[in-house]
């Protein structure tokens, strides 16, 4: 008797123009013409302007007349020879008059096209002008290399997919966003790409890469607390607690809270034999953590996170004087001060120079971290005292950067990870990377960044201290390598003219290159309700179905990466599904097991530019009518919403089963009857003498009296039993 009433809700139908999807070939050949097609839906006749962006390069706008309905809008393209071996990422933006378009959120679409060709390698360097030797070496070996500055580091997986290997040299972790770091990890683990980190003063631990997603993808551990050659360090952190530190940041925390988190990051970097002190300063110094060794890391972290707000500006001379006095108690081999101050409000300059010069004579160095801009009134002075103190100067207007800056500064201050001394490479294990090189004739290297090899890594070359020089491993579907010295004129100046240099580096890069076979599988994708469905067809070169394959599918996207279960559903056909979320760019990779383990065979993008609700023009009325029909109800118009509470259905009669009730009554009656029979007591009767018999002939004894006597005997027997 339940009645289903349906009230359609949602936005009313209005003028709308949207891009439903963008169609493009997944792969093209260099020089091949192809088309990128935007499937556009318009509720009215209108004009629209399409703006195309091809791999970050805007193309000329295109004006088109749109008719009511759904129509393809096609753009002719051609893959250039320079695109060979890479990928092209297309973004299409639609602009229509306001009167013809209600929602702007659905006016964008994306497509991704791979261009067949030789493998391409990206080299990202902090000093591109010093990479000529490595670039020339790789190009002479037939490897196509693109050299970029740190600013050109790919923003996400779509850009990274254009390369089969990425090399990082002299790139600090704080120059790469957390999203980029995670994308680099996914690029190796889920897309099967190659990654090489090359040593320099800002690589590995020197660039504070410890405990990052990139470290997880590399074969070495960069935690300086584990380094055998680490010298003990005493650090005193002086933090500005003036009124300006109460300002909120993008994530809702204050600058002072983030400074406390940065101090906690220093605690995590230091070893158990190191010493730390933390103080806040406004017009006076308040000690949060006195100088002491880190016995309980959690307790120290908790204290340094609980910083209290002060007032006024920071008195720099007061803070430095108290910090130097505290460091005088230190027993560590190295002593260092980190001063954190507002670049627009650093007071009490007088006397700082003499304090810093005296500290430097005692072996105490100073670095400064400033919050603000380089144009702020005290920024130049803060840089000058950092230079005077033999340390480094950092300035940022984003307080969220503070933890990474403090971590990097602590690692650099320890100097235990950057070892600058002459040594010879020591052969540790044979491998494809180092074949054909005469290591007995190798010249000296003049420095490297200390690290520790991971248990699953293979170390091919070592330093004379036993630290890894060249290590490699498999990570997920990809490969990565670490070379802890450099490949340029600072530490490898004698290697560059050596013939082994020109043999080693092409072999290192070729070993990590991605090895995808696009002809192995055909992958189809479909989206519905925030869930992606994959269809993989496996057919051999001879046209035969490939059944019972051992496959693994990896999906990498904005929500992270995961392995997706796959099952065979037909001859040569396999299917999988996963939650794709509302928006984002996903890359799905199919891996197959062979003699060498798991190898990436094919990869396709899954691009979701906007949520699915922007693809509809209103409620799904046919579905709602069907639901109302099946439920015996009706569809209610919005203007008749009060009808929701009006019951119009006919009365409904129902039959109820009562056999259980009757059965219960019968059982109860039976029990009562049995009890009554078992425990019944006969009622007393009065004995009345029978009347005298008339005179006459003799008769037999009275039969009634005899029966009565027998009944009384039975009654007595019954009473005895009770």
SEPASE-947934 format. One record per residue (C-alpha): residue in one letter; x, y, z. Coordinates in steps of 0.25 Angstrom, whole numbers. Layout:
BEGIN
 residuo    xx    yy    zz
       A     X     Y     Z
...
***
This chain:
BEGIN
 residuo    xx    yy    zz
       X     0     0     0
       X    12     9    -1
       X    10    20   -11
       X    23    26   -18
       X    21    41   -21
       X    32    48   -29
       X    35    63   -29
       X    45    67   -40
       X    56    76   -34
       X    69    82   -40
       X    72    94   -48
       X    61    99   -58
       X    64    97   -73
       X    71   110   -78
       X    80   114   -90
       X    93   106   -89
       X   105   102   -97
       X   115    92   -93
       X   126    83   -97
       X   122    68   -95
       X   135    62   -98
       X   147    63  -107
       X   151    52  -117
       X   165    50  -122
       X   174    39  -127
       X   182    32  -115
       X   194    31  -124
       X   199    37  -137
       X   212    37  -145
       X   221    49  -147
       X   216    57  -159
       X   202    51  -159
       X   190    60  -160
       X   179    57  -150
       X   167    63  -144
       X   163    68  -130
       X   148    68  -129
       X   139    75  -118
       X   125    69  -117
       X   117    82  -113
       X   103    83  -108
       X    95    96  -110
       X    80    98  -106
       X    79   110  -115
       X    86   115  -128
       X    97   124  -124
       X   112   128  -128
       X   124   123  -120
       X   139   125  -119
       X   148   113  -117
       X   161   115  -111
       X   171   103  -112
       X   184   101  -104
       X   193    91  -109
       X   204    87   -99
       X   203   100   -92
       X   204   108  -105
       X   191   116  -108
       X   186   114  -123
       X   179   125  -131
       X   164   126  -126
       X   153   120  -135
       X   139   125  -137
       X   128   116  -140
       X   113   117  -142
       X   106   106  -133
       X    92   101  -136
       X    82    96  -126
       X    86    81  -123
       X    98    73  -121
       X   109    75  -132
       X   124    72  -134
       X   133    84  -136
       X   146    79  -142
       X   160    85  -142
       X   171    80  -152
       X   184    77  -146
       X   197    71  -151
       X   208    64  -142
       X   222    71  -145
       X   235    63  -146
       X   239    71  -133
       X   228    64  -126
       X   233    50  -129
       X   233    41  -116
       X   226    51  -108
       X   211    54  -104
       X   202    66  -108
       X   192    71   -97
       X   180    79  -103
       X   171    88   -95
       X   159    94  -102
       X   151   106   -96
       X   138   110  -101
       X   133   125  -100
       X   118   128  -103
       X   110   140  -100
       X   104   141   -86
       X    90   140   -91
       X    93   127   -98
       X   101   120   -87
       X    97   118   -72
       X   108   110   -67
       X   123   113   -70
       X   128   101   -62
       X   125    92   -74
       X   132   100   -85
       X   145    92   -85
       X   150    79   -90
       X   163    72   -91
       X   170    62  -100
       X   183    55   -99
       X   191    50  -112
       X   204    41  -112
       X   213    43  -124
       X   221    31  -128
       X   236    32  -129
       X   249    30  -122
       X   249    31  -107
       X   250    45  -101
       X   257    49   -88
       X   255    62   -80
       X   266    68   -72
       X   262    78   -61
       X   274    85   -55
       X   276    96   -45
       X   287   101   -53
       X   284    98   -68
       X   297   106   -73
       X   305    95   -66
       X   299    83   -73
       X   305    84   -87
       X   314    72   -85
       X   303    63   -81
       X   293    68   -91
       X   304    66  -102
       X   308    52   -98
       X   293    47   -98
       X   290    54  -112
       X   303    48  -118
       X   298    34  -113
       X   284    37  -121
       X   276    40  -109
       X   267    52  -110
       X   268    61   -98
       X   260    73   -95
       X   267    83   -84
       X   258    91   -75
       X   260   100   -63
       X   253    97   -50
       X   241   106   -54
       X   239    96   -66
       X   237    84   -58
       X   225    77   -62
       X   212    81   -54
       X   206    67   -55
       X   205    53   -61
       X   199    58   -74
       X   212    66   -77
       X   221    55   -71
       X   215    45   -80
       X   222    52   -92
       X   235    47   -87
       X   241    33   -85
       X   250    37   -74
       X   252    49   -65
       X   266    54   -60
       X   267    63   -48
       X   280    70   -44
       X   282    81   -34
       X   267    83   -31
       X   263    85   -17
       X   250    79   -12
       X   244    93    -8
       X   245    97   -23
       X   235    86   -27
       X   221    86   -21
       X   216    74   -13
       X   206    71   -25
       X   218    70   -34
       X   226    61   -25
       X   214    51   -24
       X   212    52   -39
       X   227    48   -41
       X   225    36   -32
       X   213    32   -39
       X   220    34   -53
       X   230    23   -49
       X   221    14   -41
       X   208    14   -49
       X   212    19   -63
       X   225    11   -64
       X   234    24   -66
       X   249    25   -62
       X   255    34   -52
       X   269    38   -49
       X   274    48   -39
       X   288    53   -41
       X   296    58   -29
       X   299    73   -26
       X   299    82   -14
       X   284    83   -15
       X   281    68   -19
       X   277    57   -10
       X   278    60     5
       X   285    74     1
       X   272    78    -5
       X   263    73     7
       X   257    61    -2
       X   256    52    10
       X   242    47    14
       X   237    52     0
       X   229    44   -10
       X   242    45   -19
       X   250    39    -9
       X   241    27    -9
       X   243    25   -23
       X   258    25   -23
       X   268    14   -18
       X   274    22    -7
       X   270    27     6
       X   274    42     9
       X   271    42    24
       X   284    49    30
       X   281    43    44
       X   286    29    38
       X   298    35    32
       X   311    28    37
       X   319    40    35
       X   309    50    41
       X   316    61    50
       X   308    65    63
       X   300    78    61
       X   294    88    71
       X   283    97    65
       X   277   109    72
       X   264   114    65
       X   260   128    68
       X   246   131    64
       X   239   144    62
       X   226   144    71
       X   222   158    68
       X   208   163    65
       X   210   161    50
       X   212   146    52
       X   197   145    56
       X   193   146    41
       X   185   134    36
       X   190   126    24
       X   183   119    12
       X   181   107    21
       X   175   114    33
       X   187   113    42
       X   195   126    46
       X   209   129    42
       X   214   126    56
       X   207   112    56
       X   215   109    43
       X   228   114    49
       X   225   104    60
       X   223    93    50
       X   236    97    43
       X   243    95    56
       X   237    82    58
       X   242    78    44
       X   256    82    49
       X   254    72    60
       X   251    61    51
       X   263    63    42
       X   273    64    54
       X   279    51    60
       X   279    46    75
       X   293    52    77
       X   289    66    72
       X   285    77    81
       X   273    87    79
       X   268   100    85
       X   256   108    81
       X   252   122    86
       X   242   132    82
       X   245   147    82
       X   237   160    82
       X   243   170    91
       X   249   159   100
       X   253   144    98
       X   244   133   103
       X   250   119   103
       X   241   108    98
       X   252    97    98
       X   265    99   105
       X   278    94    98
       X   278    79   100
       X   279    66    92
       X   267    60    86
       X   264    48    95
       X   249    48    93
       X   246    53    79
       X   231    53    81
       X   232    62    93
       X   241    72    87
       X   232    73    75
       X   220    75    84
       X   227    87    91
       X   232    94    79
       X   218    94    73
       X   212   101    85
       X   218   115    82
       X   211   127    88
       X   208   140    81
       X   215   152    86
       X   214   167    82
       X   222   178    75
       X   233   175    66
       X   245   165    67
       X   257   170    75
       X   268   163    66
       X   280   167    75
       X   273   162    87
       X   269   149    81
       X   283   147    75
       X   290   150    88
       X   282   140    96
       X   283   129    85
       X   298   131    85
       X   299   130   100
       X   291   117   100
       X   299   111    89
       X   312   113    97
       X   307   101   106
       X   307    92    94
       X   316    80    93
       X   313    77    78
       X   324    78    67
       X   316    89    59
       X   307   100    64
       X   297   108    56
       X   286   119    58
       X   274   120    50
       X   267   133    51
       X   253   134    46
       X   248   149    44
       X   238   157    37
       X   245   164    26
       X   236   177    28
       X   237   178    43
       X   251   173    48
       X   255   183    59
       X   268   185    67
       X   279   185    57
       X   289   191    65
       X   299   182    71
       X   296   170    62
       X   308   171    53
       X   318   170    65
       X   310   159    71
       X   311   151    58
       X   325   154    56
       X   329   149    70
       X   320   136    68
       X   327   133    55
       X   341   134    62
       X   335   123    71
       X   330   114    60
       X   316   118    61
       X   309   121    48
       X   296   128    45
       X   285   126    34
       X   272   135    33
       X   259   131    28
       X   250   143    25
       X   235   144    23
       X   231   155    13
       X   236   160    -1
       X   250   164    -5
       X   245   179    -6
       X   241   179     9
       X   249   190    17
       X   257   180    25
       X   259   169    14
       X   273   174    10
       X   278   175    24
       X   274   161    28
       X   281   156    15
       X   294   164    19
       X   294   158    33
       X   292   144    27
       X   304   146    18
       X   312   152    30
       X   309   140    38
       X   314   130    28
       X   300   124    25
       X   289   125    15
       X   277   134    13
       X   263   130    10
       X   251   139     7
       X   237   134     4
       X   223   141     4
       X   217   127     6
       X   217   122    21
       X   214   108    16
       X   228   107    10
       X   234   109    24
       X   235    94    28
       X   242    91    15
       X   252   103    16
       X   255    99    31
       X   258    85    27
       X   267    88    15
       X   274    98    24
       X   277    88    35
       X   282    78    25
       X   291    88    18
       X   296    93    32
       X   300    79    36
       X   309    78    24
       X   309    63    27
       X   302    59    14
       X   310    68     4
       X   324    62     4
       X   334    70    -4
       X   347    62    -5
       X   355    54   -16
       X   352    40   -17
       X   351    29   -28
       X   339    21   -32
       X   339     7   -26
       X   333    -5   -34
       X   323   -12   -26
       X   315   -21   -35
       X   314   -23   -50
       X   302   -18   -57
       X   297   -13   -71
       X   299     1   -67
       X   314     0   -65
       X   317   -10   -76
       X   329    -7   -85
       X   335     4   -75
       X   350     2   -70
       X   348     5   -56
       X   362     3   -53
       X   365    15   -61
       X   354    24   -56
       X   359    38   -52
       X   356    44   -38
       X   343    50   -34
       X   343    62   -24
       X   330    61   -17
       X   317    54   -15
       X   304    55    -6
       X   304    44     5
       X   292    34     5
       X   289    20     9
       X   284     9    -1
       X   271     3     1
       X   270   -12     4
       X   264   -16   -10
       X   274    -7   -18
       X   286   -11   -26
       X   299    -3   -23
       X   308    -4   -35
       X   318     7   -31
       X   322    12   -17
       X   331    23   -11
       X   343    20    -4
       X   335    22     9
       X   326    11     5
       X   314    20     2
       X   306    18   -11
       X   311    25   -24
       X   302    18   -34
       X   290    10   -30
       X   277     5   -37
       X   265    -2   -34
       X   251    -6   -40
       X   239     3   -34
       X   225    -2   -38
       X   225    -2   -53
       X   237     7   -55
       X   251     8   -52
       X   260    18   -45
       X   274    21   -42
       X   283    30   -33
       X   296    36   -36
       X   301    43   -24
       X   313    51   -30
       X   310    61   -41
       X   312    60   -57
       X   317    74   -59
       X   330    82   -56
       X   329    83   -41
       X   331    69   -36
       X   333    62   -49
       X   342    71   -56
       X   352    60   -59
       X   341    50   -63
       X   336    59   -75
       X   348    57   -84
       X   349    42   -80
       X   343    32   -90
       X   336    25   -79
       X   327    37   -77
       X   322    36   -91
       X   319    21   -89
       X   313    21   -75
       X   302    32   -76
       X   295    27   -89
       X   295    13   -82
       X   289    19   -69
       X   278    26   -77
       X   275    14   -86
       X   273     5   -74
       X   262    14   -68
       X   255    17   -81
       X   240    13   -81
       X   237     1   -89
       X   222     1   -93
       X   217    -7  -105
       X   205     1  -110
       X   201   -11  -120
       X   200   -21  -109
       X   186   -16  -104
       X   174    -7  -108
       X   168     0   -96
       X   154     6   -96
       X   149    15   -85
       X   135    19   -81
       X   130    28   -69
       X   117    27   -62
       X   113    32   -48
       X   127    35   -43
       X   132    22   -47
       X   141    18   -59
       X   140     5   -66
       X   152    -1   -74
       X   151   -11   -86
       X   164   -17   -90
       X   165   -25  -103
       X   177   -34  -105
       X   180   -39  -119
       X   193   -45  -124
       X   200   -40  -137
       X   194   -52  -144
       X   180   -48  -140
       X   178   -58  -129
       X   171   -55  -116
       X   181   -55  -104
       X   174   -62   -92
       X   177   -65   -78
       X   187   -54   -77
       X   193   -50   -64
       X   190   -35   -64
       X   191   -23   -54
       X   185   -10   -56
       X   190     3   -49
       X   181    16   -48
       X   188    29   -44
       X   181    42   -43
       X   177    53   -33
       X   172    44   -22
       X   185    36   -22
       X   189    23   -29
       X   184     9   -27
       X   184    -5   -34
       X   170    -8   -40
       X   165   -23   -40
       X   164   -28   -54
       X   156   -41   -59
       X   154   -47   -72
       X   140   -46   -78
       X   141   -52   -92
       X   151   -57  -102
       X   163   -47  -102
       X   155   -37   -93
       X   158   -33   -79
       X   150   -22   -71
       X   152   -14   -59
       X   146    -2   -52
       X   150     8   -41
       X   144    21   -34
       X   149    32   -43
       X   143    44   -35
       X   137    56   -40
       X   148    63   -48
       X   163    61   -51
       X   173    54   -60
       X   175    39   -59
       X   185    31   -66
       X   182    16   -66
       X   194     6   -69
       X   193    -9   -73
       X   204   -17   -68
       X   207   -32   -73
       X   216   -42   -66
       X   228   -47   -74
       X   241   -54   -71
       X   247   -41   -65
       X   235   -38   -56
       X   224   -28   -58
       X   225   -18   -70
       X   216    -7   -74
       X   210   -10   -88
       X   200     1   -90
       X   195    14   -84
       X   183    23   -87
       X   178    36   -81
       X   164    38   -75
       X   161    52   -74
       X   150    58   -66
       X   149    73   -68
       X   137    76   -59
       X   126    69   -51
       X   116    60   -57
       X   104    69   -53
       X   108    80   -62
       X   106    70   -74
       X    91    70   -72
       X    80    80   -75
       X    71    77   -63
       X    64    65   -56
       X    63    52   -63
       X    48    52   -65
       X    46    39   -73
       X    53    31   -61
       X    45    39   -51
       X    32    36   -58
       X    36    21   -58
       X    39    21   -43
       X    25    27   -40
       X    18    17   -49
       X    25     5   -43
       X    22    11   -29
       X     7    13   -32
       X     9    28   -30
       X    10    40   -39
       X    19    51   -43
       X    16    64   -36
       X    19    77   -43
       X    28    87   -35
       X    16    97   -34
       X     7    87   -28
       X    17    83   -17
       X     7    83    -7
       X     1    70   -14
       X    12    62    -7
       X     4    62     6
       X   -10    58    -1
       X   -13    44     0
       X   -21    39   -12
       X   -19    24   -13
       X   -31    15   -10
       X   -32     7     3
       X   -25    -6     3
       X   -30   -19     9
       X   -19   -29    14
       X   -21   -43    19
       X   -14   -47    31
       X   -10   -61    35
       X   -15   -65    49
       X   -11   -80    49
       X     0   -77    59
       X   -10   -70    69
       X   -19   -82    68
       X    -8   -92    69
       X    -4   -85    82
       X   -18   -85    88
       X   -19  -100    85
       X    -6  -103    92
       X    -9   -95   104
       X   -23  -102   105
       X   -16  -116   104
       X    -7  -112   115
       X   -18  -108   124
       X   -26  -121   121
       X   -14  -129   125
       X   -12  -122   138
       X   -26  -123   142
       X   -27  -138   139
       X   -13  -140   147
       X   -16  -132   159
       X   -31  -133   161
       X   -37  -136   176
       X   -50  -143   176
       X   -61  -135   184
       X   -67  -141   197
       X   -80  -148   197
       X   -90  -151   209
       X   -93  -166   211
       X  -108  -168   212
       X  -113  -181   217
       X  -121  -189   207
       X  -135  -191   210
       X  -140  -204   217
       X  -143  -215   208
       X  -157  -221   208
       X  -159  -234   215
       X  -158  -246   206
       X  -149  -256   201
       X  -134  -254   203
       X  -127  -246   192
       X  -112  -244   187
       X  -104  -233   193
       X  -106  -219   188
       X   -98  -217   175
       X   -98  -201   177
       X   -92  -202   190
       X   -81  -211   186
       X   -78  -201   174
       X   -78  -189   184
       X   -68  -196   193
       X   -58  -199   181
       X   -59  -184   177
       X   -55  -180   191
       X   -43  -189   192
       X   -38  -183   179
       X   -39  -169   184
       X   -31  -173   197
       X   -20  -179   188
       X   -20  -166   180
       X   -19  -158   193
       X    -7  -166   197
       X     1  -163   184
       X    -1  -148   186
***
